[in-house]
Amino acid sequence: MKVEDIMTSKVITVTENQTKEEAARLLAEHRISGLPVVNAHNGVIGVVTEYDIISKKGRTVGEIMSRGVISVTPDTDLEEVSYLLVHERIKRVPVLDQGRLVGIVSRADLVKEVAMHWVCPVCGETIRSERSPEQCPRCGTRNVPISSESASPGS
């Protein structure tokens, strides 16, 4: 799967001229832990996180934000995003298309994807659904527990 399949497209952002308090309010109101900082062209110039708010001194977002942002594109594989989040010890990555912000992918998005991934143990069909399917759309088997674990068909 690709980033575009699971990314959040309606991204809440701030500018570097906004106050630290405005950023804190957005984080609290939307129950998120970080915000991309964008310029007038919707290009990402930084990220401001809960950590930045509570640990850094400064009045504006520009004074406390983290620069040198790691980003991905909509066609980046989810495995690569997982690797970045784990090995760079970050919680989110902005999604850029030709330098402009088009989405964001977080650890929570990847966890949700794992929770929505079901595999039929009879035929191996992969199903994406919030709930366990009543039957397999490929083989039609009913009352067969559909596992979220990858399985070889017929095993």
C-alpha positions as CSV (number, residue, x, y, z in Angstrom):
1,M,0.0,0.0,0.0
2,K,1.0,3.6,-0.5
3,V,0.9,6.7,1.7
4,E,-2.0,8.2,-0.3
5,D,-4.2,5.2,0.7
6,I,-4.1,6.1,4.4
7,M,-2.9,9.7,4.8
8,T,-4.9,12.4,6.5
9,S,-5.6,15.0,3.7
10,K,-7.2,17.8,5.8
11,V,-4.0,18.8,7.7
12,I,-4.2,21.4,10.4
13,T,-1.2,23.7,10.0
14,V,0.4,26.8,11.5
15,T,2.7,29.5,10.3
16,E,6.0,30.5,11.9
17,N,4.5,33.9,12.9
18,Q,1.8,32.4,15.0
19,T,2.3,32.3,18.8
20,K,3.3,29.4,20.8
21,E,0.0,29.6,22.6
22,E,-2.0,29.5,19.4
23,A,-0.1,26.3,18.4
24,A,-0.8,24.8,21.8
25,R,-4.5,25.5,21.5
26,L,-4.7,23.8,18.1
27,L,-2.9,20.8,19.5
28,A,-5.2,20.6,22.5
29,E,-8.4,21.3,20.5
30,H,-7.7,18.7,17.8
31,R,-6.1,16.2,20.2
32,I,-3.0,15.9,18.0
33,S,0.7,15.9,19.0
34,G,2.2,17.9,16.2
35,L,1.6,20.5,13.4
36,P,3.3,21.2,10.2
37,V,4.6,24.8,9.9
38,V,3.9,26.1,6.4
39,N,4.8,29.2,4.4
40,A,2.6,31.2,2.1
41,H,3.0,28.6,-0.7
42,N,1.9,25.7,1.5
43,G,5.5,24.4,1.6
44,V,6.6,22.8,4.9
45,I,9.3,24.7,6.7
46,G,9.2,22.9,10.0
47,V,7.1,21.0,12.5
48,V,6.0,22.1,16.0
49,T,5.2,19.4,18.5
50,E,4.0,19.0,22.1
51,Y,7.6,18.6,23.0
52,D,8.6,21.9,21.4
53,I,5.7,23.7,23.2
54,I,6.7,22.5,26.7
55,S,10.5,22.3,26.4
56,K,11.6,25.3,24.3
57,K,11.6,29.0,25.1
58,G,10.2,31.3,22.5
59,R,7.2,33.4,21.7
60,T,6.5,32.3,18.2
61,V,6.2,29.0,16.4
62,G,9.2,30.0,14.3
63,E,11.4,30.3,17.4
64,I,10.5,26.8,18.8
65,M,9.7,24.6,15.8
66,S,11.9,21.8,14.6
67,R,13.5,22.4,11.2
68,G,14.9,19.8,8.9
69,V,11.6,18.0,8.4
70,I,11.6,14.4,7.1
71,S,8.8,14.1,4.5
72,V,7.4,11.5,2.1
73,T,5.4,11.6,-1.1
74,P,1.9,10.2,-1.8
75,D,3.4,7.2,-3.6
76,T,5.8,6.2,-0.8
77,D,5.3,2.6,0.4
78,L,3.9,2.2,3.9
79,E,6.8,-0.1,4.8
80,E,9.2,2.8,4.2
81,V,7.1,5.1,6.3
82,S,7.1,2.6,9.1
83,Y,10.9,2.4,8.9
84,L,11.2,6.2,9.0
85,L,8.9,6.6,12.0
86,V,10.7,3.8,14.0
87,H,14.3,4.6,13.1
88,E,14.0,8.3,13.2
89,R,11.9,8.2,16.4
90,I,9.3,10.5,15.0
91,K,5.5,10.4,15.3
92,R,4.4,11.8,12.0
93,V,5.7,12.7,8.5
94,P,4.2,15.4,6.2
95,V,3.3,14.2,2.7
96,L,4.5,16.5,0.0
97,D,3.6,16.6,-3.7
98,Q,6.0,18.8,-5.7
99,G,7.0,20.6,-2.5
100,R,3.5,21.3,-1.3
101,L,1.7,19.8,1.7
102,V,-1.0,17.4,0.6
103,G,-1.3,15.2,3.7
104,I,0.2,13.8,6.9
105,V,0.8,10.2,8.0
106,S,1.2,9.4,11.7
107,R,2.0,6.3,13.7
108,A,-1.8,6.2,14.6
109,D,-2.6,6.0,10.8
110,L,-0.3,3.0,10.5
111,V,-1.8,1.3,13.5
112,K,-5.3,1.9,12.1
113,E,-4.3,0.3,8.8
114,V,-3.0,-2.8,10.7
115,A,-6.4,-3.0,12.6
116,M,-8.3,-2.8,9.3
117,H,-6.4,-5.5,7.5
118,W,-8.0,-8.9,7.3
119,V,-6.8,-12.0,5.5
120,C,-9.1,-15.0,4.7
121,P,-7.3,-18.2,5.9
122,V,-9.1,-20.2,3.3
123,C,-8.1,-18.4,0.0
124,G,-5.7,-15.7,1.2
125,E,-7.9,-12.8,0.1
126,T,-6.9,-9.5,1.8
127,I,-9.8,-7.4,2.9
128,R,-9.7,-3.8,4.2
129,S,-12.5,-3.2,6.7
130,E,-13.1,-1.7,10.2
131,R,-14.9,-4.9,11.2
132,S,-14.3,-8.5,10.6
133,P,-16.1,-9.4,7.3
134,E,-19.1,-11.7,7.5
135,Q,-17.8,-13.7,4.5
136,C,-14.9,-13.7,2.2
137,P,-15.7,-11.7,-1.0
138,R,-13.5,-14.0,-3.1
139,C,-14.4,-17.5,-1.9
140,G,-17.7,-16.7,-0.2
141,T,-16.8,-18.8,2.9
142,R,-19.1,-17.9,5.8
143,N,-18.5,-18.4,9.5
144,V,-14.8,-18.8,8.9
145,P,-12.8,-16.7,11.3
146,I,-11.0,-14.1,9.2
147,S,-7.6,-13.3,10.7
148,S,-5.7,-10.0,10.7
149,E,-2.5,-12.1,10.4
150,S,-1.1,-12.9,7.0
151,A,-1.7,-16.6,6.2
152,S,-1.0,-18.9,3.3
153,P,-4.2,-20.0,1.7
154,G,-5.3,-23.3,3.0
155,S,-3.0,-23.4,6.0
